[in-house]
Amino acid sequence: MSDRLLEAPSLEAPPAPARSPRRPREPSAPGVLARYPWILAAIGLLGLSLVIVLWARARPGYDPYGWLVWGKLSLHLKLDTNGAPSWKPLPFLFTVPFSLAGHYSLWLWMVFSLAVSLSGPIFAWRIAFRLTGAEPERRYASYAAGLAAAAFMFLMQDSVGRLTFTHYVLSSESDTMIVALCLAAIDCHLSSRHRWAFWMWWLASLGRPEVWPFCGLAGLWLWRESPRYRRWLYAALAGLAFFWFIIPGLTSKSFFTAGNIAQNSPREVHGNKITGTLDRFHSMLPNTIWIAASVTVVAAAWRRWWTMLVLAAGALLWLIIEIAFSLHGFPSVPRYMFEAGAVVAVLAGVFVGRLILEAPPFIAGLLGRLRSGRLSSRVAARLGAWGAAVVLVVMAGSLFAAAHRQYRLERADLTHERNRTVLIGRLSAVVQRLGAGHILACGQPNIPIEYQSILAWYMGIKTGVLYVSQTYERLHPHPLVNIYPIGGGGWKVFPSHVTAASASRCTGLALVYR
């Protein structure tokens, strides 16, 4: 055999044809929605809000019309924040761009504010769902907790005005929007989206000063954990100062006009400020919900569930801040404490979820010990489940009276609001028929205070122009154009204190419109 090495023939593969580079696929609408489901949720919530607005046939309250006036005047560089409503930057942030749509800005604000407010119960559902901590095979307990938390929120009420949480939702107020923003911030923290949480706190801070400490704590945490983000925190602080103080300083008599107007309100607590504020806070929710939330806090302290304890501490801090405001002359009405009440509703929802999780095995174990092990585990488990169901039925039964009362209040309120909508529509017709310029040329419009911001929006003037002091009028009479509602849902317009010089300008202003 030869010692010579045999060399294998070399095989050369032909070069592969050059591939043309792939063009990146353009993202399709379904792909974007699948990647960002919150976009689809927001669209659905806006659609639902539009349907509810059309069904309710209600119109905003006094303050929202004033905010719409701010937006309209800002476009003409005539913003004036003297007088009611009290300055709030949050609605101003949206009514200014909405005013570009003209009279449709009213509808934009109603649908937008309703959508934001309705997201509050959704975030309450998510928080209670997460805090229940059910295993995947027992996830039904988390669903029950979320549903209970969302439902409990709608049981909140303002005992001072005998108004429900739903009333403020349908009246396009900012209070329920702030509740939603605070719950969104909490949900973002639980999801480790701390930057998003900070900006939710920041937006809520533009609505109520009670949010400032919470926004500050979130900002301090980010300042420590994300040094590169500090420039955004400085910008956020400057933004708060600009919106809360600089704008009113440039458009009113004081940089602190918001606080000046809010003080000495007829709705402030009379008597002991501390106990009065506590009583208002307690009256927001039925006792059953308070008991359920208290049991959750006790269990959290026993088992060291720190997240729930932090939530409870946050609600307590909010209440302390509200008491401090009350001591300084601010009204501290219950709707200013809806945010803390929403946390109580969440904790009560967690009680429902934990009851579904823990009551059946606890009752089954207890029965098994009492019967000395003679009950089979299957029978004991069924008895435990029935025991938990009985507790939930008793809890629901105890809330029936409160829910029925809430239903009656909201039904009566909705009837009132629909009649008010008819009256507002006819007021708009009166302004169109007589002409805003004609009315102002004759004299100062004089209308009941609850319609002042509405008339100001239709006439395109600041709300303060419509304030008539009866004392000043007696001492210094001047021409007035009186606009008063009359029976049958109509309006009566008539001039008064007309001078010889203004008589010609007041011709044709006597009107009865139904």
C-alpha positions in Angstrom: 0.0 0.0 0.0 1.4 3.4 -1.0 2.4 5.8 1.6 1.4 8.6 -0.6 -1.5 10.7 0.6 -4.5 10.9 -1.6 -5.8 14.4 -2.0 -9.6 14.9 -2.3 -10.7 17.0 -5.2 -11.7 20.5 -4.2 -15.3 21.5 -5.0 -16.1 25.2 -5.5 -19.8 26.1 -5.1 -21.0 28.8 -7.5 -21.5 32.2 -5.9 -25.1 32.7 -4.7 -27.0 35.4 -6.5 -27.1 38.7 -4.7 -30.3 39.2 -2.9 -32.1 42.5 -3.1 -32.5 44.1 0.3 -35.9 43.6 1.8 -38.0 46.7 2.1 -39.3 47.2 5.6 -43.0 46.5 5.9 -45.2 49.5 6.5 -47.1 49.0 9.7 -50.8 48.2 9.1 -53.6 49.6 11.1 -54.5 46.1 12.6 -50.8 45.6 13.5 -50.6 48.9 15.3 -53.8 48.2 17.2 -52.5 44.8 18.2 -49.3 46.3 19.4 -51.0 49.2 21.2 -54.4 47.9 22.4 -54.9 51.1 24.5 -55.5 52.9 21.2 -58.4 50.6 20.4 -59.7 51.0 23.9 -59.5 54.8 23.7 -61.4 54.8 20.4 -64.1 52.5 21.9 -64.4 54.7 25.0 -64.8 57.8 22.9 -67.5 56.1 20.8 -69.3 54.9 24.0 -69.1 58.4 25.4 -70.7 59.9 22.3 -73.6 57.5 22.6 -74.1 58.3 26.3 -74.0 62.0 25.6 -76.6 61.7 22.9 -78.8 59.5 25.2 -78.5 61.6 28.3 -79.4 64.8 26.6 -77.7 66.7 29.4 -75.5 69.8 29.3 -72.5 70.8 31.3 -72.7 72.6 34.6 -71.8 76.2 35.5 -68.1 75.7 35.6 -67.6 73.8 32.3 -69.3 76.6 30.4 -67.0 79.0 32.1 -64.0 76.9 30.9 -65.4 77.0 27.4 -65.6 80.8 27.7 -61.9 80.7 28.6 -61.1 78.8 25.5 -63.1 81.1 23.2 -61.6 84.3 24.7 -58.1 82.9 24.6 -58.3 82.5 20.8 -59.0 86.3 20.6 -56.3 87.1 23.3 -59.0 88.3 25.7 -58.7 85.8 28.5 -60.0 87.2 31.8 -59.9 84.9 34.9 -61.4 87.3 37.3 -64.5 86.0 39.0 -66.2 82.6 38.7 -65.4 79.9 37.8 -62.3 79.4 39.9 -59.2 79.1 37.8 -58.2 75.5 36.9 -55.5 74.8 34.3 -56.6 71.3 33.5 -59.8 72.1 31.5 -58.1 75.2 30.0 -55.5 72.9 28.5 -58.2 71.3 26.4 -60.9 73.9 25.9 -58.4 76.2 24.1 -57.7 73.8 21.2 -61.4 72.6 21.3 -62.5 76.2 20.7 -60.9 76.1 17.2 -64.0 74.0 16.3 -66.4 76.9 17.1 -69.7 75.9 18.7 -68.7 72.2 18.3 -66.2 72.8 21.1 -69.2 72.1 23.5 -69.6 68.6 22.1 -65.9 68.0 22.0 -65.6 68.8 25.7 -68.6 66.8 26.7 -67.5 63.6 24.8 -63.8 64.0 25.9 -64.5 64.7 29.6 -67.0 61.8 29.7 -64.5 59.4 28.1 -61.8 60.4 30.6 -64.2 60.1 33.5 -65.4 56.7 32.4 -61.8 55.4 32.3 -61.7 55.9 36.1 -63.7 52.8 36.9 -61.7 50.9 34.3 -58.4 51.8 36.1 -60.1 50.9 39.5 -60.9 47.5 37.9 -57.3 47.0 36.8 -55.9 47.9 40.2 -58.2 45.7 42.2 -57.6 42.9 39.7 -53.9 43.1 40.2 -54.0 43.5 43.9 -56.2 40.4 44.4 -53.3 38.3 43.2 -55.3 35.2 42.1 -53.6 32.3 40.4 -54.5 31.8 36.7 -56.8 28.9 37.5 -58.7 31.0 40.0 -58.6 34.3 38.0 -62.4 34.6 38.5 -61.7 36.1 41.9 -59.7 38.9 40.4 -62.4 39.6 37.9 -65.0 39.8 40.7 -62.7 42.2 42.6 -62.3 44.5 39.6 -66.0 44.5 38.9 -66.8 45.3 42.5 -64.3 48.2 42.7 -65.7 49.8 39.5 -69.3 49.4 40.8 -68.5 50.8 44.2 -67.1 54.0 42.6 -70.6 54.7 41.2 -72.0 54.6 44.8 -70.0 57.7 45.7 -72.1 60.8 46.3 -71.7 64.5 47.3 -73.9 64.8 50.4 -73.6 68.6 50.4 -75.4 69.0 47.0 -77.2 65.6 47.2 -75.5 64.8 43.9 -74.1 61.4 42.7 -70.8 60.5 41.2 -72.7 59.9 37.9 -74.1 63.4 38.0 -70.5 64.8 37.8 -69.6 62.4 35.1 -72.6 63.5 32.9 -72.2 67.2 33.8 -68.7 67.3 32.1 -67.0 68.3 35.4 -63.3 68.0 35.9 -63.6 66.3 39.3 -64.3 62.8 37.9 -61.6 63.4 35.3 -59.0 64.0 38.1 -60.2 60.8 39.8 -59.4 58.9 36.6 -56.0 60.5 36.2 -55.0 59.6 39.8 -56.1 56.0 39.3 -54.3 55.9 36.0 -51.1 57.0 37.8 -51.5 54.3 40.4 -52.0 51.7 37.7 -48.9 52.9 35.9 -46.9 52.6 39.1 -48.1 49.0 39.6 -47.1 48.3 36.0 -43.6 49.8 36.6 -44.3 52.6 34.1 -43.2 55.3 36.5 -42.6 58.0 33.9 -46.1 57.6 32.6 -47.3 57.6 36.2 -45.6 60.9 36.9 -47.2 62.6 33.9 -50.6 61.3 35.0 -50.0 62.9 38.4 -48.8 66.1 36.6 -52.0 66.3 34.6 -54.1 65.7 37.8 -52.1 68.4 39.5 -53.4 70.9 37.0 -56.9 70.1 38.3 -56.6 70.0 42.1 -53.8 71.3 44.4 -54.4 68.2 46.6 -52.5 66.2 44.0 -49.3 68.3 44.3 -47.7 66.2 47.1 -48.3 63.0 45.2 -46.8 64.4 42.0 -43.9 65.7 44.0 -43.2 62.3 45.5 -43.3 60.7 42.1 -41.0 63.4 40.7 -38.5 62.9 43.6 -38.4 59.2 42.9 -37.7 59.8 39.2 -35.1 62.4 40.1 -33.2 59.9 42.2 -33.6 56.9 39.9 -33.3 58.5 36.5 -30.8 61.4 36.5 -31.1 61.8 32.7 -34.8 62.5 33.2 -34.3 65.5 35.5 -34.6 68.1 32.8 -38.1 66.9 32.1 -38.9 67.2 35.9 -37.6 70.7 35.9 -39.8 71.5 32.9 -42.8 69.9 34.6 -42.3 72.1 37.7 -42.0 75.2 35.6 -45.2 74.2 33.7 -47.1 73.8 37.0 -46.0 77.3 38.1 -46.9 78.8 34.7 -50.3 77.3 34.4 -51.3 77.8 38.1 -49.8 81.3 38.8 -48.4 83.1 35.7 -51.5 82.8 33.5 -53.9 84.1 36.2 -51.3 86.7 37.2 -51.5 88.0 33.6 -55.2 87.7 33.2 -56.6 88.7 36.6 -56.0 90.9 39.6 -53.8 88.4 41.4 -51.4 85.5 40.8 -53.4 83.6 43.5 -56.8 84.3 42.0 -57.7 80.5 42.1 -57.4 80.4 45.9 -58.9 83.8 46.5 -62.1 82.8 44.6 -62.3 79.4 46.3 -62.1 80.8 49.8 -65.1 81.8 51.8 -67.5 79.6 49.8 -71.0 79.1 51.1 -70.4 75.4 50.9 -67.5 75.5 53.4 -67.7 73.3 56.5 -69.6 75.1 59.3 -68.7 74.3 62.9 -65.8 72.1 63.6 -63.7 71.9 60.4 -62.0 68.6 61.3 -65.0 66.6 62.3 -67.1 68.3 59.5 -64.6 67.2 56.8 -64.4 63.7 58.3 -68.2 63.5 58.3 -68.3 64.6 54.6 -65.7 62.0 53.7 -67.5 59.2 55.5 -70.9 60.1 53.9 -69.5 59.6 50.4 -69.8 55.8 50.6 -72.1 53.2 52.4 -70.9 51.7 55.6 -70.6 48.3 54.0 -67.9 49.5 51.7 -66.1 51.2 54.6 -66.1 48.0 56.6 -64.9 45.9 53.6 -62.1 48.4 53.0 -61.1 48.4 56.7 -60.9 44.6 56.8 -58.6 44.7 53.7 -56.3 47.3 55.4 -56.2 45.2 58.6 -55.4 42.0 56.6 -52.7 43.9 54.7 -51.1 45.1 57.9 -51.2 41.5 59.3 -49.7 40.0 56.1 -47.5 42.9 55.2 -49.1 43.6 51.8 -47.2 46.8 51.4 -48.9 48.0 48.2 -52.3 48.0 49.8 -50.9 49.8 52.9 -49.4 52.5 50.6 -52.7 52.9 48.9 -54.5 53.3 52.2 -51.8 55.8 53.4 -52.3 57.8 50.2 -56.0 58.1 50.9 -55.4 59.1 54.5 -52.8 61.8 53.3 -55.4 63.1 50.9 -57.9 63.4 53.7 -55.4 65.2 55.9 -54.6 67.7 53.1 -58.4 68.3 52.7 -58.7 69.0 56.4 -55.9 71.5 56.2 -57.6 73.3 53.3 -60.8 73.3 55.3 -59.1 75.0 58.3 -57.8 77.7 55.9 -61.3 78.6 54.6 -61.7 76.3 51.6 -65.0 74.5 51.1 -63.7 70.8 51.2 -66.9 69.5 49.5 -67.1 65.7 49.1 -66.4 65.8 45.4 -62.9 67.2 46.2 -62.3 63.9 48.1 -63.6 61.5 45.4 -60.0 60.5 44.7 -59.6 59.1 48.2 -63.0 57.6 48.0 -62.1 55.8 44.8 -59.1 54.2 46.7 -61.5 53.1 49.4 -63.7 51.5 46.7 -60.7 49.7 45.3 -59.7 48.3 48.7 -63.4 47.1 49.2 -63.2 45.5 45.8 -60.0 43.7 46.9 -61.9 42.4 49.9 -64.5 40.8 47.6 -61.7 39.1 45.6 -59.8 37.8 48.6 -63.1 36.6 50.1 -63.7 34.5 47.0 -60.2 33.2 47.2 -59.8 32.5 50.9 -63.2 31.9 52.4 -64.0 28.5 50.8 -60.8 26.8 52.0 -61.0 28.5 55.4 -64.7 27.4 55.9 -63.9 23.9 54.5 -61.0 23.5 56.9 -63.1 24.8 59.8 -65.9 22.4 59.1 -63.5 19.5 58.7 -62.0 20.2 62.1 -65.5 20.5 63.7 -66.6 17.2 62.2 -63.4 15.5 63.2 -62.5 14.7 59.6 -65.7 12.9 58.9 -66.6 15.2 56.0 -64.9 14.4 52.7 -62.7 17.1 51.3 -65.0 17.5 48.3 -68.1 18.1 50.4 -66.2 20.5 52.7 -65.0 22.5 49.7 -68.5 22.8 48.4 -69.8 24.0 51.8 -66.9 26.5 51.9 -67.9 27.8 48.5 -71.5 28.2 49.6 -70.4 29.9 52.7 -68.5 32.5 50.7 -71.5 33.0 48.4 -73.7 33.6 51.4 -71.3 36.3 52.7 -71.3 38.0 49.3 -75.1 37.9 49.1 -75.4 39.5 52.5 -72.9 42.2 51.5 -74.8 42.9 48.2 -78.1 43.0 50.2 -76.7 45.5 52.6 -75.8 47.7 49.6 -79.2 47.4 47.9 -80.8 50.4 49.8 -77.8 52.6 49.0 -77.8 51.6 45.3 -81.6 52.1 45.1 -81.3 55.6 46.6 -78.5 56.4 44.2 -80.7 55.3 41.3 -83.6 57.5 42.4 -81.3 60.5 42.9 -79.8 60.1 39.5 -83.1 59.5 37.8 -84.6 62.7 39.2 -81.4 64.6 38.4 -81.4 63.3 34.8 -85.0 64.5 34.4 -84.0 67.9 35.7 -80.9 68.1 33.5 -82.9 67.2 30.4 -85.4 70.0 31.1 -82.5 72.3 31.7 -81.1 71.3 28.3 -84.3 72.4 26.6 -84.1 75.8 28.5 -80.4 76.2 27.4 -81.3 75.5 23.8 -84.0 78.2 23.9 -81.6 80.6 25.5 -79.3 80.1 22.5 -82.2 80.9 20.2 -82.9 84.1 22.2 -79.3 85.3 21.7 -79.4 84.5 18.0 -82.7 86.2 17.6 -81.8 89.4 19.4 -78.1 89.5 18.7 -75.3 89.7 21.2 -74.2 93.1 20.0 -77.8 94.5 20.2 -78.1 93.3 23.8 -74.8 94.8 24.9 -75.5 98.1 23.2 -78.6 98.5 25.2 -77.2 97.6 28.7 -75.7 95.0 31.0 -77.2 91.6 30.6 -78.9 90.4 33.9 -79.5 86.7 34.2 -79.7 84.3 37.2 -76.3 83.3 38.3 -76.7 79.6 37.3 -77.0 80.7 33.6 -74.3 83.4 33.6 -71.5 81.2 32.2 -73.9 79.7 29.6 -75.0 83.1 28.3 -71.4 84.3 28.3 -70.4 81.4 26.1 -73.2 82.1 23.6 -72.5 85.8 23.6 -68.7 85.4 23.4 -68.1 87.6 26.4 -66.4 87.0 29.8 -68.5 85.7 32.6 -67.6 88.6 34.9 -69.5 91.1 32.7 -72.8 89.5 33.7 -72.4 89.9 37.5 -75.0 92.5 38.7 -74.7 93.8 42.2 -78.1 94.8 43.5 -76.6 97.1 46.1 -74.5 98.9 43.4 -77.5 99.0 41.1 -79.6 100.8 43.7 -76.9 103.4 44.3 -75.9 103.7 40.6 -78.7 102.6 38.4 -77.7 101.8 34.8 -79.5 100.1 31.8 -80.0 96.4 32.2 -81.3 93.8 29.8 -83.1 91.3 32.0 -83.2 87.7 30.8 -85.2 85.4 33.1 -86.6 81.9 32.7 -90.4 81.5 32.8 -92.8 78.7 33.2 -93.1 76.3 30.3 -89.4 76.2 29.6 -89.1 79.7 28.1 -87.4 83.1 28.5 -88.6 86.6 29.1 -86.4 89.5 28.0 -87.1 93.1 28.9 -84.9 96.2 29.4 -84.9 98.2 32.7 -83.5 101.5 33.9 -83.4 102.6 30.3 -82.3 106.2 29.9 -83.3 108.6 27.1 -79.8 108.2 25.6 -80.1 104.4 25.4 -83.8 104.1 24.5 -83.1 103.9 20.8 -80.5 101.1 21.3 -83.0 99.1 23.4 -85.7 99.0 20.7 -87.0 95.4 20.0 -85.5 93.8 23.1 -88.8 93.0 24.8 -89.4 89.3 24.1 -91.1 86.2 25.5 -89.7 83.1 23.9 -91.0 79.5 24.5 
